[in-house]
Amino acid sequence: MAGHSKWANIQHRKGRQDEKRQRIWTRVVREIMVAARTGGGDPSANPRLRLAIEKAKAANMPADTIKRNVDKATGNLEGVSYEEIRYEGYGIGGAAIIVDTMTDNRVRTVAEMRHALSKHGGNLGTEGSVSFQFKHCGQLIFAPGTSEDRVMEVALDAGAEDVLTDEEGAIEVLTTPADFEAVKNTLEAAGLVAEVAEVTWRAENSVSLSGDEAAKMQKLLDILEDLDDVQNVFHNAEFED
């Protein structure tokens, strides 16, 4: 089945994330702390913590730093307490935006969110105003040239919901959030390692932007990404060449 995602847009997003790699430790630490606080400090019994630790290791975070933050979250060490808040709003050209934050001061965070959006052509919406346009799911994306038949065989046998291929040959595997880890592990055991593997908010439809609108939208996304309390930014804008 053909997918709507374009490989160029996937690579564009990945490239922007790589540019901000220096901030990844801060975000991973927050994710570890919230995951441990809500689901316990034992990774074997806490899938969310397991994935957070995997991200930390991929970012070359030392094991003692990981352990220290798990201990802080579970009360073994004194530390800051973060809460998760999700914001929804609109960007340029009516593009929908979801922003996941972790904060120790929700008054500060909402003020920063509202200011960033209004100053750069967007606006903050209410809860549920755009999330209906997205699907919360596990997503694994394989580069063009990967065997579609092999990915489909392994993924569907492992419990994936769907396998999509776009016009450039990129393959997208979709799972429920609960099945993501099992499907990912099964694919990797079969030698199929995804370029992108995450639990995400996937846009069900996209808004195509080009020229000045695309530049303004990218600036808004960069501003949101750079806010200290922001963990992830999801949107349905598709940038045309």
MARVO-954373 format. One record per residue (C-alpha): x, y, z. Coordinates in pm, whole numbers, padded with zeros to 5 digits, always signed. Example, Ala and Ser with C-alpha at 12.3 -4.5 7.8 and 13.67 -1.06 7.14 Angstrom:
<sites>
+01230-00450+00780
+01367-00106+00714
</sites>
This chain:
<sites>
+00000+00000+00000
+00139+00345-00091
+00215+00583+00194
+00182+00961+00213
+00519+01024+00380
+00797+01132+00148
+01153+01019+00208
+01283+01373+00148
+01062+01507+00428
+01173+01227+00659
+01538+01302+00589
+01471+01674+00633
+01324+01615+00977
+01606+01380+01076
+01864+01634+00962
+01707+01908+01172
+01708+01677+01473
+02075+01592+01418
+02159+01963+01419
+02018+01983+01771
+02199+01674+01896
+02369+01871+02174
+02032+01910+02348
+01939+01544+02336
+02085+01459+02678
+01857+01708+02852
+01550+01560+02686
+01654+01201+02742
+01719+01268+03111
+01369+01411+03150
+01218+01112+02969
+01411+00870+03193
+01294+01050+03506
+00926+01065+03407
+00928+00704+03284
+01089+00582+03607
+00861+00788+03826
+00542+00670+03657
+00637+00308+03585
+00909+00221+03836
+01286+00203+03814
+01316-00153+03682
+01364-00140+03302
+01265-00505+03261
+00918-00424+03394
+00888-00075+03243
+00886-00061+02860
+00888+00319+02850
+01197+00334+03072
+01360+00064+02861
+01315+00274+02546
+01438+00588+02722
+01754+00409+02837
+01803+00282+02481
+01787+00643+02356
+02033+00748+02626
+02281+00480+02527
+02245+00576+02160
+02337+00931+02264
+02647+00796+02445
+02519+00881+02792
+02729+00711+03063
+02565+00429+03258
+02618+00606+03592
+02436+00915+03460
+02143+00699+03354
+02133+00524+03693
+02158+00851+03885
+01855+00994+03707
+01653+00677+03758
+01739+00698+04129
+01632+01062+04141
+01299+00978+03983
+01228+00687+04216
+01314+00885+04528
+01653+00733+04602
+01818+01068+04529
+01687+01422+04559
+01590+01570+04224
+01351+01791+04029
+01001+01659+03963
+00875+01700+03606
+00520+01675+03474
+00416+01603+03118
+00195+01854+02936
+00082+01832+02574
-00006+02145+02377
-00194+02166+02048
-00207+02450+01801
-00173+02574+01446
+00121+02696+01244
+00159+02850+00899
-00105+02771+00638
-00324+02598+00895
-00067+02324+00960
-00143+02134+01282
+00115+02115+01561
+00141+01897+01873
+00410+01979+02129
+00503+01745+02413
+00672+01913+02709
+00816+01812+03044
+00828+02092+03295
+00873+02182+03659
+00676+02506+03605
+00363+02484+03389
+00294+02861+03411
+00632+02935+03253
+00588+02668+02988
+00245+02773+02864
+00358+03138+02851
+00659+03043+02640
+00447+02827+02411
+00185+03097+02356
+00452+03363+02293
+00646+03149+02044
+00338+03056+01844
+00178+03400+01831
+00505+03579+01749
+00581+03349+01456
+00245+03319+01285
+00079+03040+01479
-00170+03015+01761
-00225+02793+02063
-00535+02575+02050
-00734+02390+02311
-00694+02025+02408
-00819+01807+02123
-00818+02090+01868
-00571+01915+01635
-00488+01575+01786
-00778+01415+01596
-00570+01476+01283
-00292+01250+01415
-00259+00885+01511
-00058+00787+01819
+00144+00490+01700
+00477+00317+01673
+00661+00406+01352
+00964+00245+01189
+01096+00386+00863
+01337+00201+00635
+01546+00365+00363
+01470+00316-00007
+01632-00002-00131
+01528-00211+00168
+01339-00525+00068
+00971-00441+00096
+00869-00808+00088
+01108-00897+00370
+01003-00603+00589
+00635-00680+00531
+00678-01050+00610
+00868-00995+00933
+00669-00692+01051
+00323-00835+00998
+00422-01166+01157
+00548-00968+01458
+00216-00787+01501
+00254-00466+01298
-00070-00295+01194
+00039-00187+00846
+00335-00154+00610
+00339+00142+00367
+00574+00227+00082
+00608+00580-00056
+00688+00694-00409
+01060+00708-00335
+01075+00353-00201
+01092+00430+00173
+00907+00170+00380
+00703+00266+00686
+00594+00013+00946
+00311+00115+01179
+00230-00049+01511
+00025+00021+01819
+00232+00196+02088
+00209-00121+02299
+00346-00344+02020
+00621-00107+01904
+00906-00254+02105
+00827-00615+02015
+00798-00538+01643
+01118-00332+01648
+01312-00608+01825
+01184-00873+01584
+01282-00664+01280
+01628-00598+01421
+01675-00968+01498
+01604-01028+01128
+01874-00776+01033
+01628-00499+00948
+01732-00180+01128
+01512+00126+01076
+01643+00476+01001
+01371+00614+01229
+01212+00414+01512
+00986+00586+01762
+00645+00610+01922
+00505+00921+01763
+00203+01126+01663
+00171+01052+01291
-00027+01295+01078
-00325+01134+00904
-00317+01406+00637
-00061+01668+00541
-00049+02037+00452
+00193+02114+00167
+00401+02427+00216
+00655+02583-00018
+00853+02904-00058
+00795+03172+00204
+00532+02970+00389
+00768+02672+00422
+01047+02898+00552
+00816+03058+00810
+00687+02720+00925
+01040+02584+00962
+01138+02888+01168
+00838+02835+01396
+00925+02467+01441
+01287+02557+01521
+01173+02812+01781
+00947+02553+01947
+01220+02286+01938
+01459+02525+02112
+01232+02593+02410
+01388+02438+02720
+01077+02248+02827
+00996+02097+02486
+01056+01726+02435
+00901+01664+02093
+00727+01862+01821
+00491+01686+01578
+00325+01850+01279
+00152+01774+00951
+00343+02019+00730
+00508+01870+00423
+00785+02083+00276
+00793+02095-00103
+01125+02124-00286
</sites>
